[in-house]
Structures are given as C-alpha cells and as structure tokens.
Amino acid sequence: AEYSNSAHGVPSTLDDLAALLPRYLDLMAEGEATDSLGIGVELSRFGGAVAVSEGAFPPVRLRAAYHQWAELMLLHGGWLRARAPRGKGVGEDWLSAFYLFQAIAAGGVPAGVVTGALDSLFADPEVGKTAQVQFFSELGKAWDRKAFDLYALKQINESGRAALVEWLQRWLSSWELEELITDPGILGPPFWAEQVQAAITNRDALTPKGIAEEG
C-alpha cells in the first residue's frame, strides 16, 4: 500500500508491472489493501499501462488470467456481501462489488468484462436481488448533491467511461430496480432503499463528462 501510494505513472519497462500484477491480484483476492487511498485506484497504474501499450499490456500470458480474475472477484465480492448478516459488511469497502467495479475498470479491464460479471451476479437466483440493492445503494451513497463521486473512473478513457455509464443508466432506468427497493423480501437496513432511490433520482447527472470533471 505504501508503494502504490508513492508510485505514479507508467514505468518505461512494462515487464516490471507484469511481474507485480499477480501479487496485487492475490492480495486483493484476500481482501487486503494494496493502496492506502481507499478510493479504488489500486490497479490504475496497470490501467495506464493498458492505455499506452497499444495491446502489449498485459502480456498474452497474463491477459486471460487477469480478465478471469476480474470476473471472479466481482462475483466473489458481491456474493460475500449479499450473504453477510444483515447490517454488516464483509471486510472493508474493497471487497464490495461496487468498489471492485471501480477498481477493476480503472485497471484497464474491458468494460464488457466488468459489466458482464455484474449482470451474472445480479441474475444469481440466490443472491442477485440483494447484490443489486447493495451495489446501487453504494452508488447512491456516492451522490454528493451535485455529482457522483466516482474518482477511480476518472482514470479510464472516455469510451470506457461511456460504456460503464451506459450500463449503469440501463439499470437505473429499469423497472426491476424500482420494484426491488419496495420488495420486503430484500433484507437490509432501510437506508439501502433510500440510497438506491437517490441514485435513480439523480441519474441524469451520471455522465462520462460529469465523472471526468468531478472534484
């Protein structure tokens, strides 16, 4: 975490980042903090390397594993949170599906991989509905009366932000999410529904440009 917080930019030798990436993924899978900022930027240096490498990073030997890890982490974190006792989280914020959504997207994983994993999580017959409410409750919590505070998503390019925002808007405009927050079968503290409603009510402010200019 100390190294991540002090190191900036993309090194000239991408092999160094390729050597470091597996350790980051191991630690994140264990729920350990790999950056002391706590705002979802743990993988942003790797995302920067993806952006500038013209397809050379991650190297082929790591790319498939990186994307598979991303899918599994989103499912893993979302499942753990949804199964946790009412009113309690699992570990720290970096194990929630919403936090991982930001961190993994900032890490250069394609938007389709990220959103596809979350769609699978939300479709899970055992935990999907609760996972949806938790995810969008955290999005609503990120509303600060004038914009959504999604700092990690500032680290990715405009097309990536646009794809993620389009996916978020699709859910925020869905009848399914509206019905979920009035469903007495979804366990959770009352403020979950209030926060989801905040995300729905203010969805027009959720734009790629708005995220880029936040803060």
Secondary structure per residue as TSV (DSSP state, phi and psi in degrees):
chain	resnum	aa	ss	phi	psi
A	1	A	-	360.0	-39.5
A	2	E	H	-64.6	-40.8
A	3	Y	H	-63.3	-46.9
A	4	S	H	-60.6	-40.0
A	5	N	H	-70.8	-25.0
A	6	S	H	-98.0	-17.5
A	7	A	-	-96.4	131.9
A	8	H	-	-131.6	154.7
A	9	G	S	77.8	-179.7
A	10	V	-	-106.6	125.4
A	11	P	-	-67.5	156.5
A	12	S	S	-67.3	-27.6
A	13	T	-	-104.2	102.8
A	14	L	H	-69.3	-16.6
A	15	D	H	-60.0	-30.5
A	16	D	H	-63.4	-44.0
A	17	L	H	-68.0	-37.8
A	18	A	H	-62.3	-36.0
A	19	A	H	-71.0	-31.3
A	20	L	H	-82.7	-29.5
A	21	L	H	-53.9	-48.2
A	22	P	H	-58.0	-35.1
A	23	R	H	-68.5	-40.0
A	24	Y	H	-57.0	-45.3
A	25	L	H	-67.6	-37.3
A	26	D	H	-60.6	-47.9
A	27	L	H	-65.2	-41.9
A	28	M	H	-65.1	-35.5
A	29	A	H	-66.0	-25.4
A	30	E	T	-88.5	0.1
A	31	G	T	80.0	17.6
A	32	E	-	-88.3	149.2
A	33	A	-	-79.7	129.2
A	34	T	S	-110.7	6.2
A	35	D	-	-152.6	137.7
A	36	S	S	-82.7	-6.6
A	37	L	S	-74.1	-34.1
A	38	G	-	68.9	31.5
A	39	I	S	-125.5	20.9
A	40	G	S	84.0	22.6
A	41	V	-	-105.7	14.3
A	42	E	T	-53.5	-38.2
A	43	L	T	-102.1	9.9
A	44	S	H	-67.2	-31.5
A	45	R	H	-64.7	-37.0
A	46	F	H	-68.1	-38.7
A	47	G	H	-63.4	-37.1
A	48	G	H	-62.5	-38.1
A	49	A	H	-67.1	-38.9
A	50	V	H	-59.2	-42.5
A	51	A	H	-67.1	-34.9
A	52	V	H	-100.6	-7.3
A	53	S	T	-88.8	-5.6
A	54	E	T	54.1	44.4
A	55	G	T	91.2	-0.8
A	56	A	-	-84.4	-15.8
A	57	F	S	-129.4	137.1
A	58	P	S	-67.3	154.4
A	59	P	-	-60.8	156.0
A	60	V	H	-52.4	-37.8
A	61	R	H	-66.3	-18.0
A	62	L	H	-109.4	-20.8
A	63	R	H	-60.9	-49.7
A	64	A	H	-62.9	-39.5
A	65	A	H	-67.2	-37.8
A	66	Y	H	-62.1	-46.2
A	67	H	H	-68.5	-38.1
A	68	Q	H	-66.5	-40.4
A	69	W	H	-58.0	-43.6
A	70	A	H	-59.0	-46.6
A	71	E	H	-60.7	-47.6
A	72	L	H	-67.4	-37.1
A	73	M	H	-64.8	-42.1
A	74	L	H	-63.7	-41.3
A	75	L	H	-67.6	-43.4
A	76	H	H	-62.7	-51.3
A	77	G	H	-64.1	-44.1
A	78	G	H	-63.6	-39.5
A	79	W	H	-66.9	-44.5
A	80	L	H	-61.7	-43.6
A	81	R	H	-64.7	-42.3
A	82	A	H	-66.9	-28.2
A	83	R	H	-91.7	-4.7
A	84	A	S	-68.6	154.5
A	85	P	-	-56.3	147.7
A	86	R	T	-53.9	132.3
A	87	G	T	83.5	-1.9
A	88	K	-	-119.4	145.9
A	89	G	-	-94.9	-176.2
A	90	V	S	-116.7	112.9
A	91	G	S	62.6	-135.7
A	92	E	S	-106.8	-179.6
A	93	D	G	-55.8	-30.4
A	94	W	G	-71.2	0.3
A	95	L	G	-101.7	-2.0
A	96	S	S	-81.4	151.0
A	97	A	H	-62.3	-34.3
A	98	F	H	-67.9	-42.2
A	99	Y	H	-65.0	-45.0
A	100	L	H	-64.9	-35.6
A	101	F	H	-52.9	-46.0
A	102	Q	H	-71.8	-47.8
A	103	A	H	-63.5	-42.4
A	104	I	H	-71.2	-39.4
A	105	A	H	-62.3	-40.9
A	106	A	H	-66.9	-18.3
A	107	G	T	-84.2	5.6
A	108	G	T	86.3	7.5
A	109	V	-	-71.8	133.6
A	110	P	-	-54.3	142.4
A	111	A	H	-56.4	-36.8
A	112	G	H	-63.4	-33.4
A	113	V	H	-67.6	-44.5
A	114	V	H	-64.6	-52.2
A	115	T	H	-70.7	-32.8
A	116	G	H	-63.1	-40.8
A	117	A	H	-65.3	-40.7
A	118	L	H	-69.2	-36.8
A	119	D	H	-61.2	-39.6
A	120	S	H	-64.7	-41.2
A	121	L	H	-61.7	-46.4
A	122	F	H	-67.6	-22.2
A	123	A	T	-87.7	-6.0
A	124	D	-	-63.0	126.1
A	125	P	T	-66.6	-21.2
A	126	E	T	-90.8	-43.7
A	127	V	T	-122.6	-3.4
A	128	G	H	-58.0	-45.1
A	129	K	H	-66.9	-44.2
A	130	T	H	-64.1	-40.7
A	131	A	H	-61.3	-38.8
A	132	Q	H	-61.5	-48.9
A	133	V	H	-62.7	-42.8
A	134	Q	H	-62.1	-46.3
A	135	F	H	-59.5	-51.6
A	136	F	H	-77.2	-19.3
A	137	S	H	-65.5	-42.0
A	138	E	H	-67.1	-34.7
A	139	L	H	-63.6	-43.3
A	140	G	H	-62.7	-35.2
A	141	K	H	-65.2	-26.5
A	142	A	T	-76.7	-7.4
A	143	W	B	-75.3	127.5
A	144	D	-	-118.6	34.0
A	145	R	S	82.0	-13.1
A	146	K	S	-139.4	-19.2
A	147	A	S	-162.5	166.4
A	148	F	B	-91.6	125.4
A	149	D	-	-84.2	91.3
A	150	L	-	-125.4	63.3
A	151	Y	G	-56.3	-41.1
A	152	A	G	-60.6	-32.8
A	153	L	G	-73.0	-11.9
A	154	K	G	-67.9	-18.4
A	155	Q	G	-79.0	-10.5
A	156	I	S	-106.0	165.0
A	157	N	-	-74.1	168.9
A	158	E	H	-62.4	-40.0
A	159	S	H	-66.7	-36.8
A	160	G	H	-66.3	-44.3
A	161	R	H	-61.0	-41.3
A	162	A	H	-61.3	-41.7
A	163	A	H	-65.8	-40.2
A	164	L	H	-68.9	-41.3
A	165	V	H	-64.6	-40.3
A	166	E	H	-59.7	-41.4
A	167	W	H	-66.4	-45.0
A	168	L	H	-60.3	-43.3
A	169	Q	H	-64.8	-35.2
A	170	R	H	-61.7	-42.9
A	171	W	H	-71.2	-41.7
A	172	L	H	-65.5	-22.5
A	173	S	T	-96.1	2.4
A	174	S	-	-84.9	146.7
A	175	W	H	-66.3	-29.8
A	176	E	H	-60.9	-44.7
A	177	L	H	-67.6	-39.2
A	178	E	H	-59.3	-41.8
A	179	E	H	-69.9	-35.0
A	180	L	H	-62.0	-37.9
A	181	I	T	-75.6	-5.2
A	182	T	T	-111.7	7.1
A	183	D	-	-84.8	113.5
A	184	P	T	-67.3	-12.9
A	185	G	T	-80.0	-10.8
A	186	I	S	-88.2	112.2
A	187	L	-	-77.5	142.5
A	188	G	S	156.8	162.1
A	189	P	-	-65.6	154.1
A	190	P	T	-57.1	-31.4
A	191	F	H	-67.1	-17.1
A	192	W	H	-57.0	-51.8
A	193	A	H	-61.7	-39.0
A	194	E	H	-63.6	-40.0
A	195	Q	H	-72.2	-38.1
A	196	V	H	-61.4	-42.8
A	197	Q	H	-62.5	-36.0
A	198	A	H	-62.6	-40.1
A	199	A	H	-65.4	-42.8
A	200	I	H	-65.2	-46.6
A	201	T	H	-62.2	-35.6
A	202	N	T	-104.2	18.9
A	203	R	G	-62.7	-25.4
A	204	D	G	-63.0	-24.3
A	205	A	G	-81.4	-8.1
A	206	L	-	-88.4	93.6
A	207	T	-	-132.0	156.6
A	208	P	H	-57.6	-41.4
A	209	K	H	-67.1	-41.6
A	210	G	H	-62.3	-39.5
A	211	I	H	-66.1	-43.1
A	212	A	H	-63.4	-32.4
A	213	E	H	-93.7	-7.6
A	214	E	-	-57.6	136.5
A	215	G	-	68.3	360.0
